[in-house]
Amino acid sequence: MRKVNLLRCDVARDASMQDLFSELRDTRVALSQAYARFNAVCAPELVDACVYEINAELSRYDYLLRQIKERSGEAVYKTCSEGVAKWG
């Protein structure tokens, strides 16, 4: 698998890319905070809530990363509803 340097794309001139990178950074912070909360709670109900929050933040992070890759012209792995993998 080839590594992609997303910072090489011309972000400074593209406001929408700047917004995506900003949202990605904010989501990474929120994910870190969600993991910290998960490590601090003891009640089973709160553990469930933390797991839900972590999964939601991971989904958002994956979505934003796919959007950045698509806009930078990189191939992005997609999964169809039938479970067939394809490259978009």
Residue pairs with C-beta under 8 A, 6 or more apart in sequence:
4 69
4 72
4 74
6 68
6 69
6 72
6 74
9 17
9 71
9 72
9 73
11 17
11 18
11 21
12 18
14 71
16 71
17 68
17 71
17 72
20 64
20 67
20 68
20 71
21 68
23 64
24 61
24 64
24 65
24 68
27 57
27 60
27 61
27 64
28 61
30 57
31 54
31 57
31 58
31 61
34 50
34 53
34 54
34 57
35 54
37 50
37 53
38 47
38 50
38 51
38 54
41 47
41 50
66 76
69 75
69 76
70 76
70 88
75 87
75 88
76 87
76 88
77 85
77 87
77 88
78 85
78 86
78 87
78 88
79 85
80 86
